[in-house]
Amino acid sequence: MPEDRFPQQRYFLKDLVRHEVDFSHTDQRRGMPSPPLQKFCPPEPPRINLPDGPAALEKLARMPVGEAILQRKSVRSFTPAAITLEELAALLWATQGVRRIANEATALRTVPSAGSRHTFETYLAVSRVEGLKPGLYRFLPFDHQLALLAADPRIAARAATACLNQNFVAQAAVTFFWTTIPARMEWRYERAAHKVIAIDAGHVCQNLYLTCESLGLGTCAIGAYDQEMCDALLEVDGVDEFTIYIAPVGKR
């Protein structure tokens, strides 16, 4: 057998951690309150109401899901054209839309998540979206709004730099930055949380791919980035919340 050069890394991919966790003593079982389903957003940032996500997706979709799966590919070249706010609303709904709030600890969304914990927050580096100033935004899925965190005409260039100077990021109309708040998953699964957070990130980005394909847009998932620069760009602490996945979107 070949030498196992990465034992700890391979261990992370397995589910052996469940033999080590006493699930009867998680924060959930101990009666601790669950972390909020949506990160707090103060009232000061300007809020933008989004078009209805499901209606936008139904209106704009150009192909059935089977064709979108067949045609799906990574796109690293974008035109200078802007995308519409309706297109953005469809993408946000497809990737993190809230379908139903079951209780204060559980919300059912458009993507699966282990235990319906949904640890992700969505930040947007907006360069060319009709009706939006260039800058950094955060999606508020329970309000179906965007919060403008900082107007910034150089946001696309800063995003590209944080993504290890991958130039196609600077060409995108908008770049999705997903952060994770691990405590949401740790509350239920303790040390078994982290593998499923990584799995959940794939669910979210695949929905972005398929929705982009359906709308005639392009995207390319990014897993190689400067962690500290991305966290600083989004103004997250890098400990309790940090960047986990990125995907630029634009017109083909």
C-alpha positions as CSV (number, residue, x, y, z in Angstrom):
1,M,0.0,0.0,0.0
2,P,1.2,3.5,-0.7
3,E,2.5,5.5,2.3
4,D,-0.2,7.4,4.0
5,R,1.3,10.9,4.0
6,F,-1.8,12.8,5.1
7,P,-3.3,10.8,8.0
8,Q,-4.9,13.7,9.8
9,Q,-6.3,15.3,6.6
10,R,-7.8,12.0,5.5
11,Y,-9.2,11.4,9.0
12,F,-11.2,14.6,8.6
13,L,-13.0,13.1,5.5
14,K,-14.1,10.1,7.5
15,D,-17.0,9.9,10.0
16,L,-14.9,8.3,12.8
17,V,-15.3,11.4,15.0
18,R,-18.8,10.2,15.8
19,H,-17.2,7.5,18.0
20,E,-15.6,10.2,20.0
21,V,-18.4,12.6,20.6
22,D,-21.0,12.2,23.4
23,F,-24.0,13.5,21.6
24,S,-26.0,13.4,24.9
25,H,-23.9,16.3,26.1
26,T,-23.9,18.8,23.2
27,D,-25.0,22.3,23.8
28,Q,-28.4,21.5,22.3
29,R,-28.9,18.5,24.7
30,R,-27.8,20.6,27.6
31,G,-30.6,23.1,26.9
32,M,-28.3,25.9,25.7
33,P,-30.0,28.4,23.3
34,S,-29.2,27.9,19.7
35,P,-27.1,30.6,17.9
36,P,-29.3,32.9,15.8
37,L,-30.3,31.6,12.4
38,Q,-29.2,35.0,10.9
39,K,-26.3,37.1,12.0
40,F,-27.4,40.3,13.6
41,C,-27.4,43.4,11.3
42,P,-27.7,46.8,12.9
43,P,-30.4,49.1,11.5
44,E,-27.8,51.7,10.3
45,P,-26.7,50.1,7.0
46,P,-29.0,51.0,4.1
47,R,-31.3,48.1,3.2
48,I,-32.4,47.2,-0.3
49,N,-35.5,45.1,-0.8
50,L,-35.0,42.3,-3.3
51,P,-37.4,41.2,-5.9
52,D,-39.3,38.0,-5.0
53,G,-36.7,35.2,-5.4
54,P,-38.9,32.3,-6.4
55,A,-40.9,34.4,-8.9
56,A,-37.7,35.8,-10.4
57,L,-36.2,32.3,-10.8
58,E,-39.4,31.0,-12.4
59,K,-39.6,34.0,-14.8
60,L,-36.0,34.1,-15.9
61,A,-35.1,30.4,-16.1
62,R,-34.3,29.4,-19.6
63,M,-34.0,25.7,-19.3
64,P,-35.2,22.7,-17.1
65,V,-32.9,21.4,-14.4
66,G,-31.8,18.4,-16.4
67,E,-30.4,20.6,-19.2
68,A,-28.8,22.8,-16.6
69,I,-27.0,19.8,-15.1
70,L,-25.9,18.7,-18.6
71,Q,-24.6,22.1,-19.6
72,R,-23.0,23.1,-16.3
73,K,-19.4,24.2,-16.5
74,S,-17.0,26.7,-14.9
75,V,-16.8,30.1,-16.6
76,R,-13.8,32.3,-16.0
77,S,-14.5,35.0,-18.6
78,F,-17.3,37.6,-18.2
79,T,-18.5,40.5,-20.4
80,P,-18.7,44.1,-19.0
81,A,-22.5,43.9,-18.9
82,A,-24.3,44.3,-15.6
83,I,-26.7,41.7,-14.2
84,T,-30.2,42.7,-13.1
85,L,-31.3,42.9,-9.5
86,E,-33.9,40.3,-10.4
87,E,-31.2,37.9,-11.6
88,L,-29.3,38.5,-8.3
89,A,-32.5,37.9,-6.3
90,A,-32.9,34.5,-8.1
91,L,-29.3,33.5,-7.4
92,L,-29.6,34.5,-3.7
93,W,-32.9,32.6,-3.3
94,A,-31.5,29.5,-5.0
95,T,-28.4,29.4,-2.7
96,Q,-29.7,30.5,0.7
97,G,-33.4,31.3,0.3
98,V,-35.6,30.5,3.4
99,R,-38.6,28.3,2.5
100,R,-40.0,27.9,6.0
101,I,-39.1,28.6,9.6
102,A,-39.9,25.5,11.6
103,N,-38.9,27.0,15.0
104,E,-36.4,29.4,16.5
105,A,-33.6,26.8,16.0
106,T,-34.6,25.4,12.6
107,A,-35.2,26.9,9.1
108,L,-35.7,25.0,5.9
109,R,-33.9,26.5,3.0
110,T,-33.4,25.9,-0.7
111,V,-30.3,23.8,0.0
112,P,-29.8,20.9,2.4
113,S,-27.8,21.3,5.6
114,A,-27.0,18.9,8.3
115,G,-29.7,19.2,10.9
116,S,-31.0,22.3,9.1
117,R,-28.3,24.3,10.9
118,H,-27.2,26.4,7.8
119,T,-24.0,28.0,9.1
120,F,-23.4,30.3,6.1
121,E,-23.7,34.0,5.7
122,T,-23.6,35.5,2.1
123,Y,-21.6,38.6,1.3
124,L,-21.5,40.1,-2.1
125,A,-18.8,42.2,-3.7
126,V,-21.0,44.0,-6.1
127,S,-19.4,45.7,-9.2
128,R,-22.1,45.8,-11.8
129,V,-25.7,45.1,-10.6
130,E,-28.4,47.3,-11.9
131,G,-29.8,49.5,-9.2
132,L,-26.9,48.8,-6.7
133,K,-23.9,51.0,-5.9
134,P,-20.6,49.1,-6.2
135,G,-19.5,47.9,-2.8
136,L,-19.8,45.2,-0.2
137,Y,-23.3,43.9,0.8
138,R,-24.6,41.1,3.0
139,F,-27.7,39.1,2.1
140,L,-30.4,38.9,4.9
141,P,-32.3,35.8,3.8
142,F,-35.0,36.1,6.5
143,D,-35.8,39.6,5.4
144,H,-35.0,39.0,1.7
145,Q,-33.0,42.2,1.7
146,L,-29.4,43.3,1.1
147,A,-27.6,45.4,3.6
148,L,-25.0,47.8,2.1
149,L,-22.0,47.4,4.4
150,A,-19.6,49.7,2.4
151,A,-19.8,51.6,-0.9
152,D,-16.6,50.9,-2.7
153,P,-15.9,51.5,-6.4
154,R,-12.7,49.4,-6.1
155,I,-14.5,46.4,-4.6
156,A,-13.9,44.1,-7.6
157,A,-10.1,44.8,-7.6
158,R,-9.9,44.3,-3.9
159,A,-11.8,41.0,-4.2
160,A,-9.5,39.8,-6.9
161,T,-6.5,40.6,-4.8
162,A,-7.9,38.7,-1.9
163,C,-8.5,35.7,-4.2
164,L,-4.8,35.5,-5.0
165,N,-4.9,37.8,-7.9
166,Q,-7.2,35.6,-10.0
167,N,-8.1,38.2,-12.6
168,F,-11.5,36.8,-13.6
169,V,-12.8,37.8,-10.1
170,A,-12.1,41.5,-11.1
171,Q,-14.2,41.0,-14.3
172,A,-17.3,39.6,-12.4
173,A,-20.5,41.6,-12.0
174,V,-20.8,40.2,-8.5
175,T,-18.7,37.9,-6.4
176,F,-20.3,35.7,-3.8
177,F,-18.3,35.3,-0.5
178,W,-19.7,32.7,1.8
179,T,-18.6,32.7,5.4
180,T,-19.4,30.1,8.0
181,I,-20.4,30.6,11.7
182,P,-19.3,27.2,13.0
183,A,-21.1,27.6,16.4
184,R,-24.4,27.1,14.6
185,M,-23.4,23.5,13.7
186,E,-21.3,22.9,16.8
187,W,-24.4,23.6,19.0
188,R,-25.9,20.3,17.7
189,Y,-22.9,18.2,16.6
190,E,-19.9,19.4,18.6
191,R,-16.6,18.2,17.0
192,A,-18.6,16.3,14.3
193,A,-19.7,19.7,12.9
194,H,-16.8,20.6,10.8
195,K,-16.9,17.9,8.1
196,V,-20.6,18.6,7.4
197,I,-20.0,22.3,7.2
198,A,-17.6,21.6,4.3
199,I,-20.2,19.3,2.7
200,D,-22.9,22.0,3.0
201,A,-20.7,24.5,1.2
202,G,-20.8,22.2,-1.8
203,H,-24.6,22.1,-1.8
204,V,-24.7,25.9,-1.8
205,C,-22.3,26.4,-4.6
206,Q,-23.8,23.7,-6.8
207,N,-27.1,25.5,-6.6
208,L,-25.3,28.6,-7.7
209,Y,-23.8,26.8,-10.7
210,L,-27.1,25.3,-11.8
211,T,-29.0,28.6,-11.4
212,C,-26.4,30.5,-13.3
213,E,-26.6,28.0,-16.1
214,S,-30.4,28.3,-16.2
215,L,-30.2,32.1,-16.3
216,G,-27.5,32.3,-19.0
217,L,-24.9,33.5,-16.5
218,G,-21.5,32.1,-15.6
219,T,-19.7,31.3,-12.4
220,C,-16.5,29.5,-11.2
221,A,-16.1,28.2,-7.7
222,I,-12.9,29.4,-5.9
223,G,-11.4,27.4,-3.1
224,A,-7.9,29.0,-3.2
225,Y,-7.8,32.4,-1.6
226,D,-5.9,34.4,1.0
227,Q,-7.9,33.7,4.2
228,E,-6.8,36.7,6.2
229,M,-7.3,39.1,3.3
230,C,-10.8,37.8,2.5
231,D,-11.8,37.9,6.2
232,A,-10.5,41.5,6.4
233,L,-12.4,42.4,3.2
234,L,-15.6,41.1,4.7
235,E,-14.8,42.6,8.1
236,V,-15.3,39.3,9.9
237,D,-13.1,38.1,12.8
238,G,-11.6,35.0,11.3
239,V,-12.4,33.0,14.4
240,D,-16.1,32.8,15.1
241,E,-16.8,33.7,11.4
242,F,-14.6,33.3,8.4
243,T,-14.6,32.9,4.7
244,I,-15.1,29.3,3.4
245,Y,-16.0,29.5,-0.3
246,I,-16.1,32.1,-3.1
247,A,-17.8,32.3,-6.5
248,P,-17.7,35.2,-9.0
249,V,-20.7,35.6,-11.3
250,G,-21.2,37.5,-14.5
251,K,-22.6,37.6,-18.0
252,R,-21.0,35.2,-20.4
